[in-house]
């Protein structure tokens, strides 16, 4: 990927502790429904908004690498893991802007829960000057109860047209329904810690990720 490419680039960040099937479903839906050419996966090194990840950054990076290896439109960015600074999204997008230039559309992918908490993020209103936001919602559960500052941004920026992503480099909010079962990393960790049957965990995470977890005895304490 280079700065000369003008196709929309999805950005999916997170602790990925561990990466699971809902992450993959969100990224694939973005490729299929939003006209995004590629998705850049960025595991956080030091996430500032939550407790420290349960496993080391190197393990989380390796799990993401194994989960996305079979999809050429998925790419891994290890910059946050290599950094000793907190992984603030605004800093990540500033770095990507320097890398890809001012004109390429960047699309920050997130679930509805993360979007609802956006006003608690560091310098959150600057995100709109750096990227579009694409928010995955569940069928039948549109975004509701937005805080006043977020509702104001939604009223100004919301678009139902995926072509809006390619037309401008940043500034729009798009929503799309994600028809997939809900999975949380907490659920996966709890099952592993309880030594649940392998079949139960296998429904939630990719096979290569589950193999890595077992090989390195992760989440079993």
MOCOR-V894165 format. One record per pair of residues at least 12 apart in sequence whose ideal C-beta (glycine too) atoms are under 8 Angstrom apart, sorted by the first residue. I is the first residue (numbers start at 0). J is the second residue. Records with the same first field share a line. If there is no record, write none. Layout:
I=J / J
//
This chain:
0=37 / 39 / 74 / 99
1=99
2=98 / 99 / 100 / 103
3=100
4=36 / 99 / 103
5=102 / 103 / 104
6=35 / 36 / 37 / 103 / 104 / 165
7=33 / 34 / 35 / 36 / 103 / 104 / 105 / 106 / 131 / 164 / 165
8=35 / 36 / 37 / 38 / 39 / 95 / 99 / 103 / 104 / 105 / 106
9=26 / 29 / 30 / 33 / 35 / 37 / 38 / 39 / 106 / 108 / 133
10=38 / 39 / 41 / 91 / 92 / 95 / 105 / 106 / 107 / 108 / 130
11=25 / 26 / 29 / 38 / 39 / 40 / 41 / 108
12=40 / 41 / 42 / 43 / 79 / 86 / 88 / 91 / 107
13=41 / 42 / 43
14=42 / 43 / 46 / 49 / 52 / 59 / 184
15=40 / 42 / 43 / 59 / 62 / 63 / 184
16=52 / 53 / 54 / 59 / 184 / 188
17=54 / 59 / 62 / 184 / 187 / 188 / 204 / 208 / 212 / 217 / 218
18=59 / 62 / 63 / 66 / 204 / 205 / 208
19=182 / 183 / 184 / 187 / 203 / 204 / 205 / 208
20=179 / 180 / 182 / 202 / 203 / 204 / 205
21=177 / 179 / 180 / 181 / 182 / 183
22=66
23=66 / 67 / 205
24=177 / 179
25=108 / 110 / 135 / 177 / 179
26=38 / 40 / 67 / 73 / 108
27=70
28=135 / 175 / 177 / 179
29=106 / 108 / 133 / 135 / 175
30=72
32=161 / 175
33=106 / 133 / 161 / 164 / 173 / 175
34=161 / 162 / 164 / 165
35=106 / 164
36=72
37=72 / 73 / 74
38=72 / 73 / 74 / 108
39=74 / 75 / 76 / 95
40=63 / 67 / 73 / 74 / 75 / 76
41=76 / 78 / 79 / 91
42=56 / 59 / 60 / 63 / 77 / 79 / 80
43=79 / 80 / 86
44=56 / 79 / 80 / 81 / 82 / 83 / 84 / 86
45=82 / 83 / 84 / 85 / 86
46=85 / 86
47=85 / 86 / 87 / 121
48=119 / 120
53=188 / 218
54=217 / 218
56=80
57=80
58=211 / 215 / 217
59=80
60=75 / 77 / 80
61=211
62=208 / 211 / 212
63=75
65=205 / 207 / 208 / 210 / 211
66=205 / 207 / 208
68=207
78=91 / 94
79=91
87=120 / 121 / 122
88=107 / 120 / 121 / 126
89=120 / 121 / 122 / 123 / 125 / 126 / 129
92=105 / 107 / 126 / 129 / 130
93=129
95=129 / 130
96=129
101=168
102=168
103=168
104=131 / 164 / 165 / 167 / 168 / 169
105=129 / 130 / 131 / 168 / 169
106=130 / 131 / 132 / 133 / 164 / 173
107=126 / 130 / 131 / 132 / 133
108=133 / 135
109=132 / 133 / 134 / 135
110=134 / 135 / 177
111=134 / 135 / 136 / 137 / 140 / 142
114=132 / 134 / 142 / 149
115=142 / 144 / 145 / 146 / 149
117=149
118=146 / 148 / 149
124=148 / 152
127=152 / 156 / 169 / 170
128=169 / 170
129=169
130=169
131=163 / 164 / 167 / 169 / 170 / 171 / 172 / 173
132=156 / 171 / 172 / 173
133=164 / 172 / 173 / 174 / 175
134=172 / 173 / 174 / 175
135=174 / 175 / 176 / 177
136=174 / 175 / 176 / 177
137=176 / 177 / 181
138=176 / 178
141=174
142=174
152=172
153=172
156=170 / 171 / 172
157=171 / 172 / 173 / 174
158=171 / 172 / 173
159=173 / 174
161=173
182=203
186=203
187=200 / 203 / 204 / 218
188=218
190=203
191=212 / 217 / 218 / 219
192=218 / 219 / 220
194=219
197=209
//
